[in-house]
Each structure stands twice: as structure tokens, then as C-alpha cells.
Amino acid sequence: MLADDAPQFKLLTLFLCLCWIHDARHYKKLKPFVPSHQQALADFRSLYWAYYTALLKYKLEPRPDKKAVLSKRFDELFSATTDYEELNDRIAKTLAKKAELLQVLELPQLPLHNNAAELGARVQARARDVSFQTRSEKGTKIKDTFMTINQTTKKLTVSFYDYVYDRVSGRFELPSLADLISA
């Protein structure tokens, strides 16, 4: 399972893979006032994203020798200390999650982040915030159905309007979403 570090996920699966984007957000939340701390954070974040890029490259060409180098590099990066204590604490917390963050070294097919899944789940919440709520159970089912079709057509790069028009008009010239997904 790929997730953020919420405790409820720890008991759901034997192997938990943590999202690098979620981990990086903790560093973005640090707001140092001292110029040397600001520089230390900027330097560390640069190294963090360089390491993330190296993991992305590893996923394309996984090799045992690269796996060992990346594991060692993780230890070096997340054992670093600076004169900025809050940054040091955050770095130590990331180091403690090494096994969960580096699952990709064992299973290169795993994504490094779960933002696409999270954004998909947030569509419902955004629609609810904008329209407040539906007035009936039937309205909720209709809204959910159309939102699902909308999100599926986006992921399949099919025009939502064209797809719905094709179905409502009875033309059925476009393939079904199920067929597109299967393909």
C-alpha cells in the first residue's frame, strides 16, 4: 500500500510504502528566520529532490548495484546535521522511515508518490464544497455517477461532453469506458 504516514494505514497491510511528496511537505512547512537556517533548508531540499530524481531514474533501470548505492546515499543524506535544529529533527524522522520510503528499491514498479490517487479522491470533496450538497439520495447517486464518468474520461483522454452526448443521443459511436479501460 502506498500512502502518507497516517497511523491507520500501518495495520492494514504487511508492506507500507510511503509517499515521497508527503514526506517532502514536512520540509516545506519549516519556516526558518535565521539566514543560515534558510540556506541550510534550501540546500537540503535541493539534495532531497536530487535524490528523488535518482530514484525515478532507478525505476527506469533497476540494477542491484544501483540499489546498494541509493540505499547508502539515503543513509548519508538523512544522517546529515545542520545548525538548524528543526531541520535536523525532520531529517531524523525521514531517516526512521527508510524501509517504507525505499520499498521502490525492491519493487521498482511502485510509484514514489500517491498524488494522483489523492487528487482523484478530492474531486468529490471539491464538488461538495462548491455545491454544498445534493437534496436527495437520487441526486447524490446522479452526481456521483457523472463525477465518476467525468474522472474516468479525463484519465482516458476522452472528451466528457462527447462521451455523454454519444450515450444520450443513442449513437454509441464511441467505445464504452469499460472497453477503453480493458484496452
C-alpha positions as CSV (number, residue, x, y, z in Angstrom):
1,M,0.0,0.0,0.0
2,L,1.3,3.5,-0.9
3,A,0.1,6.1,1.5
4,D,1.1,9.0,3.7
5,D,2.3,8.3,7.2
6,A,-1.1,8.2,8.8
7,P,-1.2,5.6,11.6
8,Q,-4.4,4.0,10.4
9,F,-2.6,2.6,7.4
10,K,0.1,0.8,9.4
11,L,-2.3,-2.1,10.4
12,L,-3.9,-2.6,7.0
13,T,-1.0,-4.1,5.1
14,L,2.1,-6.1,5.5
15,F,4.2,-3.7,3.4
16,L,3.6,0.1,3.6
17,C,5.2,2.3,1.0
18,L,5.3,5.9,2.0
19,C,4.8,8.8,-0.4
20,W,7.8,11.0,-1.1
21,I,5.7,14.0,-1.8
22,H,4.0,13.8,1.6
23,D,7.4,13.5,3.3
24,A,8.7,16.5,1.4
25,R,5.8,18.6,2.6
26,H,7.1,18.5,6.1
27,Y,10.3,20.2,4.9
28,K,8.3,22.8,3.1
29,K,6.4,23.7,6.3
30,L,9.7,24.7,8.0
31,K,9.9,28.5,8.1
32,P,13.3,29.5,9.4
33,F,14.0,33.1,10.3
34,V,17.8,33.0,10.5
35,P,19.5,33.3,7.1
36,S,21.9,30.4,7.8
37,H,18.9,28.2,8.6
38,Q,17.1,29.3,5.5
39,Q,20.2,28.4,3.4
40,A,20.6,25.1,5.2
41,L,16.9,24.2,4.4
42,A,17.3,25.3,0.8
43,D,20.4,23.3,0.4
44,F,18.9,20.2,2.0
45,R,15.7,20.4,-0.1
46,S,17.9,20.6,-3.2
47,L,19.7,17.4,-2.2
48,Y,16.3,15.8,-1.3
49,W,14.9,16.4,-4.8
50,A,18.1,15.3,-6.4
51,Y,17.8,12.0,-4.5
52,Y,14.2,11.7,-5.6
53,T,15.2,12.2,-9.2
54,A,17.8,9.4,-8.7
55,L,15.0,7.1,-7.5
56,L,13.0,8.0,-10.6
57,K,15.9,7.0,-12.8
58,Y,16.4,3.8,-10.8
59,K,12.8,2.8,-11.6
60,L,13.6,3.0,-15.3
61,E,16.7,0.9,-15.0
62,P,16.7,-1.1,-11.7
63,R,20.0,-2.9,-11.0
64,P,21.4,-4.4,-7.8
65,D,24.5,-2.2,-7.8
66,K,22.3,1.0,-8.1
67,K,20.1,-0.3,-5.3
68,A,23.1,-0.5,-2.9
69,V,24.3,2.9,-3.9
70,L,20.9,4.5,-3.4
71,S,20.5,2.9,-0.1
72,K,23.9,4.1,1.1
73,R,23.1,7.6,-0.3
74,F,19.8,7.6,1.6
75,D,21.7,7.0,4.8
76,E,24.2,9.7,4.1
77,L,21.6,12.3,3.1
78,F,19.3,11.6,6.0
79,S,22.1,11.4,8.6
80,A,23.2,14.9,7.8
81,T,23.2,17.5,10.5
82,T,23.0,21.3,10.2
83,D,22.9,24.2,12.5
84,Y,19.1,24.3,12.2
85,E,17.7,22.1,14.9
86,E,14.1,21.8,13.4
87,L,15.6,20.6,10.1
88,N,17.8,18.1,11.9
89,D,14.6,16.7,13.7
90,R,12.8,16.5,10.4
91,I,15.7,14.7,8.7
92,A,15.9,12.2,11.6
93,K,12.1,11.5,11.2
94,T,12.7,10.8,7.5
95,L,15.6,8.5,8.3
96,A,13.4,6.5,10.6
97,K,11.1,5.8,7.7
98,K,13.8,4.4,5.4
99,A,12.2,1.0,4.9
100,E,8.8,2.5,3.9
101,L,10.3,5.2,1.7
102,L,12.7,2.8,-0.1
103,Q,10.2,0.0,-1.0
104,V,10.8,1.1,-4.6
105,L,14.3,-0.4,-4.5
106,E,12.7,-3.8,-4.0
107,L,9.7,-3.2,-6.2
108,P,10.6,-0.7,-8.9
109,Q,7.1,-0.8,-10.4
110,L,5.8,1.0,-7.3
111,P,5.1,4.8,-7.7
112,L,7.1,7.2,-5.5
113,H,4.0,9.2,-4.6
114,N,0.3,8.8,-4.4
115,N,-0.8,12.3,-5.5
116,A,-2.8,11.1,-8.5
117,A,-4.9,8.9,-6.2
118,E,-5.4,11.7,-3.7
119,L,-6.4,14.2,-6.3
120,G,-9.0,11.7,-7.6
121,A,-10.4,11.3,-4.1
122,R,-10.5,15.1,-3.5
123,V,-12.8,15.7,-6.6
124,Q,-15.8,14.6,-4.5
125,A,-14.9,16.9,-1.7
126,R,-14.3,19.9,-4.0
127,A,-17.7,19.4,-5.7
128,R,-19.4,19.1,-2.3
129,D,-17.7,22.4,-1.2
130,V,-18.8,24.2,-4.3
131,S,-22.4,23.0,-4.5
132,F,-22.8,22.4,-0.7
133,Q,-24.9,19.2,-1.0
134,T,-27.5,17.4,-3.0
135,R,-31.1,17.5,-2.0
136,S,-31.9,13.8,-2.3
137,E,-30.4,10.3,-2.3
138,K,-31.2,10.1,-6.1
139,G,-29.4,13.4,-6.7
140,T,-26.4,12.1,-4.8
141,K,-26.3,9.0,-7.0
142,I,-26.6,11.0,-10.2
143,K,-23.9,13.4,-9.1
144,D,-21.6,10.5,-8.1
145,T,-22.2,8.7,-11.4
146,F,-21.4,11.8,-13.5
147,M,-18.4,12.6,-11.5
148,T,-17.1,9.1,-11.9
149,I,-17.7,9.3,-15.7
150,N,-16.0,12.7,-15.8
151,Q,-12.9,11.5,-13.9
152,T,-12.7,8.3,-16.0
153,T,-12.9,10.1,-19.3
154,K,-10.2,12.5,-18.1
155,K,-7.9,9.7,-17.3
156,L,-8.6,8.0,-20.7
157,T,-8.2,11.4,-22.5
158,V,-11.8,11.1,-23.9
159,S,-14.0,14.2,-24.1
160,F,-16.6,14.1,-21.3
161,Y,-19.0,16.1,-23.4
162,D,-18.6,13.9,-26.5
163,Y,-18.9,10.7,-24.4
164,V,-22.1,11.8,-22.6
165,Y,-23.6,13.2,-25.9
166,D,-22.8,9.9,-27.7
167,R,-24.6,7.9,-25.0
168,V,-27.6,10.3,-24.5
169,S,-28.1,10.6,-28.3
170,G,-28.2,6.9,-28.6
171,R,-25.4,6.9,-31.3
172,F,-23.0,4.7,-29.4
173,E,-20.2,5.5,-31.8
174,L,-17.6,5.9,-29.1
175,P,-16.3,2.7,-27.4
176,S,-17.6,2.1,-23.8
177,L,-15.4,3.3,-21.0
178,A,-15.1,-0.4,-19.9
179,D,-13.7,-1.3,-23.3
180,L,-11.2,1.6,-23.2
181,I,-10.1,0.6,-19.7
182,S,-9.6,-3.0,-20.8
183,A,-7.6,-1.9,-23.8
